[in-house]
Amino acid sequence: MQYRPFGKLGFDVSILGFGAMRMPTRPDGALDEQAAIALIRQAISGGVNYIDTAHPYHGGLSEPTVGKALANGYREKVKVATKSPIWSVNGPDDFDRILDQQLERLQAGPIDFYLMHGIGSWAWDRIKKFGLLERAEKARAAGKIRHIGFSFHDNLATFKKIIDAYDDWAMCQIQYNYMNDDYQAGREGLLYAHAHHIPVVVMEPVLGGRIAAPPPKIREVFDAYPVKRSPAEWALRWVWNQPEVTTVLSGMSDRTQLEQNLALADQAGVHELAPADFNLLSEVRKRFEERILIPCTHCDYCMPCEFGVNIPWAFELYNNGKIYDDIEGARFGYLKQMPADARGDNCTECGSCLEKCPQKIRIPDRLKDVHRTLAEGAPYGAKEAT
């Protein structure tokens, strides 16, 4: 296992972290607790010393399972991160109540890193409104947590605003991979945090597994390349190649994945990729992007919609389902994560968005396509003419 300094906190972190969001499950989808405990302990024995979990993972069972895995001497070998579910915090007392529940679930003493979970503009407003950073500081003074951080899902400008707004961030966590180097915080956000001496933990290095199992037309690009590596290995090496990355979380769900990642974490280095390797991944990204059906660039010029439709998010989910052959994931995002009043069927076809769209997308028509496909089960439509 290789290690990198965790900012100025005085310890070195394994370049591979254990993400406890996709642990082993039984055939019915329920968490396999015993298999998960064994996998976490195998990871720690292999040198992993950073475990990431959160309040909602595995229906609330991730935290207690992590806690059980860390019994019998394993707790002393790792740093533990979990997160405050800001969407469930409707006042300062909720923050304290949920934190106490998490401490009870984990049974692992003080939480090393307590993150504001998945924040963006809306969550940041709530954090300020309820004084949640002050609450976190009180929890730290009381010995409940050791460090304060955040995980992030929004645009680059918001990321920089959050970095600049608080002087005591111990770390941040961003989605980052070769398909997303200019998405959300992206490469520029990574460099911005690094310049502010804030360690960066990377999540979704293989985009939830979607770039680990590409469609045949994309897999053939890898197969034709003289350096033989799996798509997942290429994705991980791309992230580890960057010295500004502190550690990379992987949601490993079986021993094979873990053992492959442990072996790779022994080998992968900084600045090891050659120009031809980057050309390979650029070609792979190009082929993925050729599958995009709606040419939305997420410029947000169409927003806000007067009737509450989240146009860019709807288009992003629709495109991702096609790009990565992951229609079920797209439907889950649309029906379970997107608020009902933000979905495409709330479009009134007023047309005010049409004149604002630089890509000249037929937004009302395409919102109908999105809803028919993701909510009603219709097949994908044709590609938008550009």
ZIFENZI-V674345 format. One record per residue. N is the residue number from 1. SS is DSSP state (2 for helix, 1 for strand, 0 for the rest). PHI is phi in degrees with one decimal (NA if undefined). NEAR is the number of other C-alpha atoms within 12 Angstrom. Layout:
n:ss:phi:near
N:SS:PHI:NEAR
N:SS:PHI:NEAR
//
This chain:
n:ss:phi:near
1:0:NA:27
2:0:-99.0:28
3:1:-132.9:28
4:1:-132.5:33
5:1:-62.6:23
6:0:-93.1:30
7:0:57.3:26
8:0:-103.8:19
9:0:-85.1:21
10:0:85.7:10
11:0:-140.8:18
12:1:-102.1:25
13:1:-109.7:36
14:1:-62.0:37
15:0:-69.3:45
16:1:-106.7:47
17:1:-107.6:43
18:1:-94.8:46
19:1:-92.6:42
20:0:-91.9:44
21:0:-101.5:35
22:0:-127.5:34
23:0:-79.8:38
24:0:-57.6:32
25:1:-127.2:24
26:0:-83.3:15
27:0:-56.2:8
28:0:-85.0:8
29:0:92.9:13
30:0:-73.4:20
31:1:-61.1:28
32:0:-90.6:23
33:2:-59.6:28
34:2:-65.3:20
35:2:-66.2:24
36:2:-65.5:39
37:2:-60.6:34
38:2:-62.1:26
39:2:-68.8:36
40:2:-61.4:48
41:2:-67.1:33
42:2:-64.8:26
43:2:-62.2:42
44:2:-63.7:34
45:2:-63.0:23
46:0:-85.2:30
47:0:110.7:31
48:0:-68.8:42
49:0:-128.8:39
50:1:-138.0:44
51:1:-118.2:48
52:1:-116.4:45
53:0:-137.8:46
54:0:-163.3:43
55:0:-53.8:39
56:0:-90.2:26
57:2:-60.4:27
58:2:51.9:26
59:2:62.0:19
60:2:91.7:24
61:2:-93.8:29
62:2:-64.3:39
63:2:-59.3:41
64:2:-64.3:33
65:2:-68.8:39
66:2:-58.6:49
67:2:-58.6:38
68:2:-66.0:27
69:2:-65.2:36
70:0:-89.7:35
71:0:-71.5:22
72:0:59.7:14
73:0:93.4:15
74:0:-76.9:28
75:2:-60.0:29
76:2:-69.5:18
77:2:-95.6:27
78:0:-137.2:35
79:1:-102.6:35
80:1:-114.7:42
81:1:-119.1:46
82:1:-139.9:48
83:1:-138.3:43
84:1:-86.4:44
85:0:-76.1:33
86:2:-57.2:39
87:2:-64.3:25
88:2:-99.1:23
89:0:-96.8:26
90:0:-106.0:22
91:0:173.5:20
92:2:-56.6:26
93:2:-65.6:17
94:2:-62.2:22
95:2:-58.0:36
96:2:-66.5:32
97:2:-62.7:20
98:2:-67.4:30
99:2:-59.3:37
100:2:-62.0:25
101:2:-62.9:22
102:2:-66.4:37
103:2:-60.5:32
104:2:-67.3:22
105:2:-63.4:29
106:2:-74.6:35
107:0:50.2:24
108:0:-129.2:32
109:0:74.0:23
110:0:-58.7:30
111:1:-81.5:41
112:1:-65.6:34
113:1:-130.8:40
114:1:-110.3:43
115:1:-105.6:40
116:1:-74.0:42
117:1:-86.2:36
118:1:55.3:31
119:1:-84.2:35
120:0:-149.3:30
121:2:-58.3:22
122:2:-63.6:19
123:2:-71.3:31
124:2:-62.7:31
125:2:-61.4:21
126:2:-68.9:24
127:2:-59.5:35
128:2:-70.0:22
129:2:-58.9:18
130:0:-96.8:22
131:0:61.7:24
132:2:-73.7:33
133:2:-66.7:34
134:2:-64.5:20
135:2:-63.8:30
136:2:-64.7:37
137:2:-64.4:24
138:2:-66.4:21
139:2:-64.7:29
140:2:-65.8:23
141:2:-62.8:15
142:0:-82.9:15
143:0:83.3:17
144:0:-82.1:29
145:1:-132.7:34
146:1:-109.1:29
147:1:-142.7:32
148:1:-114.3:38
149:1:-144.8:39
150:1:-152.5:43
151:1:-105.9:44
152:1:-135.2:43
153:0:-145.8:33
154:0:-171.2:30
155:0:-92.5:28
156:2:-61.4:30
157:2:-60.3:21
158:2:-67.3:23
159:2:-58.9:37
160:2:-63.5:29
161:2:-61.5:23
162:2:-68.9:38
163:2:-57.5:37
164:2:-74.5:19
165:2:-82.2:17
166:0:-140.8:25
167:0:-88.6:17
168:0:-121.4:26
169:0:-65.5:34
170:0:-87.4:34
171:1:-171.9:40
172:1:-139.0:48
173:1:-129.8:47
174:1:-129.9:47
175:1:-78.7:39
176:0:-157.7:39
177:0:-163.7:41
178:0:-68.9:38
179:0:-85.9:35
180:0:-120.7:32
181:0:-72.8:29
182:0:-124.2:21
183:0:-117.8:27
184:0:54.4:31
185:0:-67.1:37
186:2:62.6:34
187:2:-61.3:30
188:2:-64.4:23
189:2:-66.3:40
190:2:-56.8:40
191:2:-67.0:26
192:2:-65.5:26
193:2:-63.7:36
194:2:-61.0:29
195:2:-65.2:18
196:0:-93.9:26
197:0:61.6:26
198:0:-106.6:34
199:1:-58.8:41
200:1:-114.2:46
201:1:-97.8:48
202:1:-98.9:44
203:1:-111.2:39
204:0:56.6:38
205:0:-65.2:41
206:0:-116.3:34
207:2:53.0:33
208:2:64.8:28
209:2:90.5:27
210:0:-69.6:28
211:0:-95.6:36
212:0:-86.4:29
213:0:-134.6:26
214:0:-71.3:30
215:0:-61.2:22
216:2:-54.2:17
217:2:-65.5:21
218:2:-94.0:30
219:2:-59.8:28
220:2:-65.8:20
221:2:-66.1:28
222:2:-63.9:33
223:2:-63.5:18
224:2:-83.0:15
225:0:-81.9:22
226:0:-65.3:12
227:0:-85.1:17
228:0:-95.1:17
229:0:-140.5:22
230:0:-71.0:25
231:2:-56.0:34
232:2:-66.2:33
233:2:-64.9:33
234:2:-58.3:36
235:2:-63.0:43
236:2:-67.8:44
237:2:-64.0:37
238:2:-61.2:37
239:2:-72.0:47
240:2:-65.5:39
241:0:-61.7:29
242:0:-98.8:30
243:0:-66.3:28
244:0:-73.4:32
245:0:-79.6:49
246:0:-87.3:41
247:1:-150.1:45
248:1:-123.8:49
249:1:-85.6:44
250:1:-127.7:46
251:0:-87.3:36
252:0:-88.3:37
253:0:-113.5:32
254:0:-155.4:26
255:2:-65.5:23
256:2:-62.1:15
257:2:-59.5:26
258:2:-61.2:34
259:2:-64.8:26
260:2:-64.5:24
261:2:-69.4:38
262:2:-62.5:32
263:2:-62.7:22
264:2:-67.2:26
265:2:-68.6:35
266:2:-80.5:21
267:2:-108.5:21
268:0:-63.7:29
269:0:-128.1:24
270:0:-82.7:23
271:0:56.0:18
272:0:-91.1:19
273:0:-76.1:23
274:0:-88.9:16
275:2:-52.9:12
276:2:-64.9:14
277:2:-65.2:26
278:2:-65.7:22
279:2:-63.0:18
280:2:-58.1:31
281:2:-69.4:33
282:2:-64.9:24
283:2:-67.0:24
284:2:-61.7:34
285:2:-60.8:30
286:2:-58.1:19
287:2:-68.2:25
288:2:-60.9:32
289:2:-68.5:23
290:0:-65.8:21
291:0:-85.8:27
292:0:-62.5:30
293:0:-95.9:29
294:0:-118.2:39
295:0:-78.6:29
296:0:-80.1:34
297:0:-99.1:24
298:0:59.4:28
299:0:-74.6:21
300:0:69.2:23
301:0:-63.9:22
302:0:-79.5:31
303:0:-105.3:23
304:0:-78.6:18
305:0:-77.7:28
306:0:-59.3:19
307:0:-106.6:23
308:0:87.4:23
309:0:-71.6:34
310:0:-91.7:33
311:2:-61.8:45
312:2:-61.5:34
313:2:-65.3:34
314:2:-59.7:45
315:2:-66.7:43
316:2:-63.0:34
317:2:-62.5:42
318:2:-61.2:46
319:2:-62.4:41
320:2:-61.5:38
321:2:-60.1:31
322:2:-80.2:34
323:2:-57.0:36
324:0:-106.4:36
325:0:51.6:27
326:0:-130.1:26
327:2:-64.5:26
328:2:-66.9:22
329:2:-63.9:26
330:2:-65.1:33
331:2:-66.5:31
332:2:-60.8:20
333:2:-60.9:25
334:2:-71.5:37
335:2:-92.2:27
336:2:-108.0:17
337:2:-103.0:18
338:0:-80.7:27
339:0:-58.1:19
340:2:-58.5:21
341:2:-80.1:20
342:2:-103.9:28
343:0:-80.2:38
344:2:-63.5:39
345:2:-73.0:32
346:2:-88.9:24
347:0:-66.1:30
348:0:-98.4:20
349:0:59.0:21
350:0:-69.3:16
351:0:85.6:20
352:0:-65.1:20
353:0:-77.0:31
354:2:-63.0:22
355:2:-73.3:16
356:2:-90.0:19
357:0:-82.1:24
358:0:-64.4:19
359:0:-87.0:22
360:0:56.8:23
361:0:-72.4:30
362:0:-79.3:29
363:2:-57.9:38
364:2:-59.3:30
365:2:-65.8:27
366:2:-72.3:36
367:2:-63.0:37
368:2:-64.0:29
369:2:-59.2:33
370:2:-57.7:44
371:2:-67.3:35
372:2:-60.6:23
373:2:-76.9:31
374:2:-89.1:38
375:0:-106.1:30
376:0:-110.9:17
377:0:84.4:17
378:0:-72.4:15
379:0:-70.3:17
380:0:-64.0:31
381:0:-88.8:24
382:0:-79.8:18
383:0:-73.3:21
384:0:-68.2:23
385:0:-69.1:15
386:0:-124.2:13
//
